[in-house]
């Protein structure tokens, strides 16, 4: 299987890159398209539709190929994967719940292949992250392989969406179901964040809303513990940035912690609205802002994956949380470059609002503030 990554800040640049990619008789069958919500999505789809290329697409909050980060652009990976080895499935939350749609994905995978793997992207379904994983497991079984990310919208937080050749939706759930008997897929969800302070207890929460931590208002706890003064009247970005720098780590026995980022705060009841569920009774710790040690930890886990499961790759996909980009700053391009160099294969990726994948010691689940790396190799 061959793969090529192309990019463009304009449709014309993308067309030029696409034309050049075909010059050596390369005939892609699948395009993984990550683009800014500001781009002309229909025109981009038409470019690949004319060539009969299937599209797996999501809007972003920044996109990249290899280590080159852009905002407001288009990043594409072209694959000449045998059409018999994959199936695209698009679901939309509406008449059916997200869980029911995800369950149907699992059932579709079981029907399509004896050993399927799922690469997924979702629209504005951030509070349903766990339901997506739970649904796929319900439909297929516990030993399922799932990696992916939630679409972004340049941090507007209004309506990220997923799309394929003829369909798109803010409430969409899109999957590439791949035959693992033909295409090897491995991945890792890793963050490298260091926990600080003592363990605290979420004493009141409902879904993704945290009301109290150690019986104190969650927002006040964050402000006091971290020594920050948040002006809630100055805009939604303030809390988003604080959550990016100081995410919560949900501790669990014998498995890696899962990260949760505070996206909004309610100044009336002093609650925090996170980008994923935080069960009442959870044990949590705050995190230090990242440094190069965090990147080293990510690289260590990627190298372990290479040595133990996936020595070579035809293509790489990275789903990296926008919170990492906000908190890492200029270090972010270094992380992407070094991860790409682990396998030295073509890469495409984007900054998303949540990630799906399996941590080193955990199960497949929904993450925040995490880097999810997926590696593909034809057998």
C-alpha positions as CSV (number, residue, x, y, z in Angstrom):
1,X,0.0,0.0,0.0
2,X,1.3,3.4,-1.0
3,X,0.5,6.7,0.8
4,X,1.1,10.3,-0.1
5,X,0.4,13.4,2.0
6,X,-0.5,16.7,0.3
7,X,-1.6,20.1,1.6
8,X,-2.8,23.5,0.5
9,X,-3.8,26.8,1.9
10,X,-6.1,27.2,-1.1
11,X,-8.0,24.9,-3.3
12,X,-5.6,25.7,-6.2
13,X,-2.6,24.7,-4.1
14,X,-4.3,21.4,-3.2
15,X,-5.2,20.8,-6.9
16,X,-1.5,21.3,-7.8
17,X,-0.4,18.9,-5.1
18,X,-3.0,16.3,-6.1
19,X,-1.9,16.5,-9.8
20,X,1.7,16.0,-8.9
21,X,0.9,13.0,-6.7
22,X,-0.6,11.2,-9.7
23,X,2.4,11.8,-11.9
24,X,4.0,8.5,-11.2
25,X,0.9,6.4,-11.9
26,X,-0.2,6.5,-8.3
27,X,-4.0,5.7,-8.2
28,X,-5.4,6.4,-4.8
29,X,-8.7,4.9,-3.7
30,X,-9.1,6.7,-0.4
31,X,-8.6,10.3,0.7
32,X,-8.3,11.2,4.4
33,X,-9.2,14.9,4.4
34,X,-8.7,17.2,7.3
35,X,-9.6,20.8,6.6
36,X,-10.5,24.1,8.2
37,X,-14.2,24.8,8.4
38,X,-13.4,28.0,6.5
39,X,-12.4,26.0,3.4
40,X,-14.8,25.2,0.5
41,X,-15.5,21.6,1.6
42,X,-17.8,20.9,-1.4
43,X,-15.1,21.9,-3.9
44,X,-12.5,19.8,-2.2
45,X,-14.9,16.8,-2.2
46,X,-15.6,17.4,-5.9
47,X,-11.9,17.2,-6.7
48,X,-11.8,13.6,-5.3
49,X,-15.2,12.7,-6.5
50,X,-14.2,13.2,-10.1
51,X,-11.5,10.5,-9.6
52,X,-13.8,8.1,-7.9
53,X,-11.8,8.4,-4.6
54,X,-13.7,7.6,-1.3
55,X,-13.5,10.4,1.3
56,X,-13.1,10.2,5.1
57,X,-13.2,13.8,6.2
58,X,-13.4,16.1,9.3
59,X,-13.1,19.8,10.0
60,X,-10.3,20.8,12.3
61,X,-8.8,23.3,14.6
62,X,-5.4,23.1,12.8
63,X,-4.1,20.5,10.4
64,X,-0.7,19.0,9.5
65,X,1.2,16.6,7.3
66,X,4.4,15.4,8.9
67,X,5.6,18.2,11.1
68,X,4.2,21.1,9.2
69,X,1.4,22.7,11.2
70,X,-1.1,25.0,9.4
71,X,-4.3,26.7,10.4
72,X,-7.1,27.4,8.0
73,X,-5.8,25.0,5.4
74,X,-6.4,21.5,3.9
75,X,-4.3,18.4,4.7
76,X,-4.9,15.2,2.8
77,X,-3.5,11.6,2.9
78,X,-4.1,9.6,-0.3
79,X,-4.0,5.8,-0.1
80,X,-4.1,3.2,-2.9
81,X,-5.7,0.7,-0.5
82,X,-7.6,-2.1,-2.2
83,X,-11.3,-1.1,-2.0
84,X,-12.1,-4.7,-0.8
85,X,-10.1,-4.0,2.3
86,X,-12.1,-1.1,3.7
87,X,-15.7,0.2,4.0
88,X,-16.9,3.7,4.8
89,X,-19.9,4.1,7.0
90,X,-21.7,7.4,7.9
91,X,-24.2,7.7,10.7
92,X,-26.1,10.8,11.9
93,X,-27.5,11.3,15.4
94,X,-31.2,12.3,15.1
95,X,-33.8,9.6,15.1
96,X,-31.3,7.3,16.8
97,X,-29.0,8.2,19.6
98,X,-25.2,8.4,19.3
99,X,-24.9,5.1,21.2
100,X,-27.3,3.3,18.8
101,X,-25.5,4.7,15.8
102,X,-22.1,3.6,17.3
103,X,-23.6,0.1,18.0
104,X,-24.7,-0.1,14.4
105,X,-21.1,0.7,13.3
106,X,-19.9,-2.2,15.4
107,X,-22.5,-4.5,13.7
108,X,-21.5,-3.2,10.2
109,X,-17.9,-4.0,11.0
110,X,-18.8,-7.5,12.1
111,X,-20.7,-8.0,8.8
112,X,-18.0,-6.6,6.6
113,X,-14.9,-8.4,7.9
114,X,-14.1,-11.2,10.3
115,X,-11.4,-9.0,11.9
116,X,-12.4,-5.4,11.5
117,X,-10.7,-2.2,12.9
118,X,-12.4,1.2,13.2
119,X,-10.9,4.6,12.4
120,X,-13.6,7.1,13.4
121,X,-14.3,10.8,13.4
122,X,-17.3,12.5,15.0
123,X,-18.9,15.9,14.7
124,X,-20.2,18.0,17.6
125,X,-20.8,15.0,19.9
126,X,-18.3,15.8,22.6
127,X,-20.5,14.9,25.5
128,X,-21.1,11.5,23.9
129,X,-17.5,10.4,23.6
130,X,-17.8,7.5,25.9
131,X,-21.1,6.5,24.2
132,X,-19.4,6.1,20.9
133,X,-16.8,3.7,22.3
134,X,-19.5,1.8,24.3
135,X,-21.8,1.5,21.3
136,X,-19.1,0.1,19.0
137,X,-18.1,-2.4,21.7
138,X,-21.8,-3.4,22.2
139,X,-22.2,-3.9,18.4
140,X,-18.9,-5.8,17.8
141,X,-17.4,-7.0,21.0
142,X,-14.9,-6.0,23.7
143,X,-11.8,-6.9,21.7
144,X,-12.4,-4.2,19.1
145,X,-9.7,-1.8,17.7
146,X,-10.9,1.8,17.7
147,X,-8.9,5.0,17.0
148,X,-9.9,8.4,16.0
149,X,-10.8,12.0,16.9
150,X,-13.6,14.5,17.2
151,X,-13.8,17.2,14.5
152,X,-12.8,20.8,15.3
153,X,-13.9,24.2,14.0
154,X,-11.0,26.5,14.5
155,X,-11.9,26.9,18.2
156,X,-15.2,28.6,17.4
157,X,-16.9,25.8,19.4
158,X,-20.1,26.1,17.3
159,X,-20.3,23.3,14.9
160,X,-17.5,21.0,13.8
161,X,-18.6,18.3,11.4
162,X,-17.5,15.2,9.5
163,X,-18.1,14.4,5.9
164,X,-17.7,11.9,3.1
165,X,-18.3,12.1,-0.6
166,X,-21.9,13.1,-0.5
167,X,-22.8,13.5,3.1
168,X,-21.9,15.8,6.0
169,X,-23.2,16.6,9.4
170,X,-22.5,18.4,12.6
171,X,-24.0,15.3,14.4
172,X,-22.3,12.8,12.1
173,X,-20.3,9.7,13.1
174,X,-18.0,8.5,10.3
175,X,-15.9,5.4,10.2
176,X,-13.4,3.6,8.0
177,X,-13.8,0.0,8.8
178,X,-10.6,-1.8,7.8
179,X,-10.0,-5.5,7.3
180,X,-7.2,-6.2,9.8
181,X,-6.4,-9.5,8.1
182,X,-5.2,-7.4,5.2
183,X,-4.1,-4.2,6.7
184,X,-2.3,-4.2,10.1
185,X,-3.4,-1.3,12.4
186,X,-1.8,-0.4,15.7
187,X,-1.9,2.7,17.7
188,X,-1.3,4.4,21.1
189,X,-3.2,7.1,23.0
190,X,-0.5,8.9,25.0
191,X,-0.2,12.3,26.7
192,X,3.0,12.6,28.8
193,X,1.4,14.9,31.3
194,X,2.7,14.9,34.9
195,X,0.3,15.0,37.8
196,X,0.8,17.4,40.7
197,X,-0.6,17.8,44.2
198,X,-2.7,15.4,46.2
199,X,-5.6,13.3,44.9
200,X,-8.9,14.9,45.2
201,X,-12.5,13.6,44.8
202,X,-15.2,14.8,42.5
203,X,-18.0,15.1,45.0
204,X,-20.8,16.2,42.6
205,X,-21.0,15.8,38.9
206,X,-23.5,15.0,36.2
207,X,-22.1,13.7,32.9
208,X,-19.4,16.2,31.8
209,X,-20.4,18.9,34.3
210,X,-18.3,19.0,37.5
211,X,-20.0,20.9,40.3
212,X,-17.8,20.3,43.3
213,X,-14.4,18.8,44.1
214,X,-13.8,17.9,47.7
215,X,-17.2,19.5,48.4
216,X,-16.0,22.9,47.1
217,X,-17.2,24.6,43.9
218,X,-15.1,23.2,41.1
219,X,-14.2,26.6,39.5
220,X,-13.2,28.0,42.8
221,X,-11.1,25.0,43.5
222,X,-9.2,25.4,40.2
223,X,-8.7,29.1,40.7
224,X,-7.4,28.7,44.3
225,X,-5.3,25.6,43.7
226,X,-3.6,26.9,40.6
227,X,-3.4,30.5,41.8
228,X,-5.2,31.9,38.8
229,X,-7.9,34.6,38.6
230,X,-10.4,33.9,35.8
231,X,-12.5,36.7,34.4
232,X,-15.5,34.9,33.0
233,X,-16.8,38.0,31.3
234,X,-13.7,38.3,29.0
235,X,-14.7,35.4,26.8
236,X,-15.0,31.6,26.5
237,X,-11.3,31.3,25.4
238,X,-10.1,32.1,29.0
239,X,-11.4,28.8,30.5
240,X,-10.5,26.9,27.4
241,X,-6.9,28.0,27.8
242,X,-6.8,27.3,31.6
243,X,-8.3,23.8,30.9
244,X,-5.6,23.2,28.3
245,X,-2.8,24.1,30.7
246,X,-4.2,22.4,33.8
247,X,-6.3,19.4,32.7
248,X,-7.7,16.9,35.2
249,X,-6.3,13.4,35.4
250,X,-8.9,10.8,36.3
251,X,-7.0,8.2,38.2
252,X,-7.9,4.5,37.9
253,X,-6.4,1.3,39.4
254,X,-3.8,-0.5,37.3
255,X,-4.4,1.5,34.1
256,X,-3.1,4.9,32.9
257,X,-5.2,8.0,33.9
258,X,-7.5,9.5,31.4
259,X,-7.4,13.3,30.8
260,X,-10.3,15.7,31.0
261,X,-10.1,19.3,29.8
262,X,-12.4,22.1,31.2
263,X,-13.9,23.8,28.2
264,X,-16.3,26.2,29.9
265,X,-17.3,27.5,33.3
266,X,-20.6,28.6,34.7
267,X,-20.1,31.7,36.9
268,X,-23.5,31.2,38.5
269,X,-23.1,27.8,40.0
270,X,-19.2,27.8,39.8
271,X,-19.2,24.5,37.8
272,X,-16.8,23.4,35.1
273,X,-18.0,21.9,31.8
274,X,-15.5,19.4,30.6
275,X,-14.9,17.8,27.2
276,X,-15.8,14.4,28.4
277,X,-17.6,12.7,31.3
278,X,-16.3,13.0,34.8
279,X,-18.2,10.4,37.0
280,X,-19.2,11.5,40.5
281,X,-16.7,9.9,42.9
282,X,-13.8,10.1,40.5
283,X,-10.3,10.5,42.0
284,X,-8.6,13.4,40.2
285,X,-5.3,15.3,40.2
286,X,-4.3,18.4,38.4
287,X,-1.5,18.5,35.8
288,X,1.6,20.6,35.3
289,X,1.9,22.6,32.1
290,X,4.0,20.4,29.6
291,X,7.7,20.6,28.9
292,X,10.0,18.5,26.8
293,X,9.7,15.6,29.2
294,X,6.1,15.2,28.0
295,X,7.3,14.9,24.4
296,X,9.9,12.3,25.5
297,X,7.2,10.3,27.2
298,X,5.1,10.3,24.0
299,X,8.1,9.2,21.9
300,X,9.0,6.5,24.4
301,X,5.6,4.9,24.1
302,X,5.6,5.2,20.3
303,X,9.0,3.5,20.2
304,X,7.7,0.7,22.4
305,X,4.7,0.3,20.0
306,X,7.1,0.1,17.1
307,X,9.4,-2.4,18.8
308,X,6.7,-4.7,20.2
309,X,3.9,-4.6,17.6
310,X,4.4,-2.4,14.5
311,X,8.0,-2.2,13.2
312,X,7.1,-0.7,9.9
313,X,4.4,1.5,8.5
314,X,2.9,2.5,5.1
315,X,1.0,5.5,6.6
316,X,0.4,7.3,9.9
317,X,-2.6,9.3,11.2
318,X,-2.4,11.5,14.3
319,X,-5.4,12.8,16.2
320,X,-4.0,15.4,18.6
321,X,-6.1,17.4,21.1
322,X,-6.3,21.2,20.4
323,X,-5.5,21.6,24.1
324,X,-2.1,20.2,23.5
325,X,-1.5,22.7,20.8
326,X,-2.6,25.6,23.1
327,X,-0.4,24.4,25.9
328,X,2.6,23.1,24.0
329,X,2.9,26.2,21.8
330,X,6.0,26.0,19.5
331,X,6.9,22.6,21.0
332,X,3.9,21.0,19.2
333,X,5.6,20.9,15.8
334,X,8.6,19.2,17.5
335,X,6.3,16.4,18.9
336,X,4.7,15.8,15.5
337,X,8.0,15.7,13.7
338,X,9.6,13.3,16.1
339,X,6.6,11.0,16.2
340,X,6.6,10.9,12.4
341,X,10.3,10.0,12.4
342,X,9.6,6.9,14.6
343,X,8.2,5.1,11.5
344,X,9.4,7.6,8.9
345,X,6.1,7.1,6.9
346,X,3.7,9.7,5.3
347,X,1.6,11.3,8.0
348,X,-1.6,13.4,8.2
349,X,-3.3,14.7,11.3
350,X,-5.4,17.4,12.9
351,X,-6.1,19.1,16.2
352,X,-9.4,17.8,17.5
353,X,-11.8,18.2,20.4
354,X,-11.3,14.7,21.8
355,X,-9.5,11.5,21.0
356,X,-10.4,7.8,20.8
357,X,-7.8,5.1,21.4
358,X,-6.1,2.7,23.7
359,X,-3.4,3.9,26.2
360,X,-0.4,1.7,27.0
361,X,-2.0,0.1,30.0
362,X,-5.7,0.8,29.3
363,X,-8.6,0.0,27.1
364,X,-10.1,1.7,24.1
365,X,-11.7,4.9,25.5
366,X,-12.4,8.6,25.0
367,X,-9.6,11.0,25.9
368,X,-8.8,14.7,26.1
369,X,-5.5,16.5,25.9
370,X,-4.0,13.4,24.4
371,X,-2.0,12.4,21.2
372,X,-3.5,9.4,19.4
373,X,-1.1,7.9,16.8
374,X,-2.4,5.3,14.3
375,X,0.0,3.2,12.1
376,X,-1.1,1.2,9.1
377,X,0.8,-1.4,7.2
378,X,-0.4,-3.7,4.4
379,X,0.3,-7.4,5.2
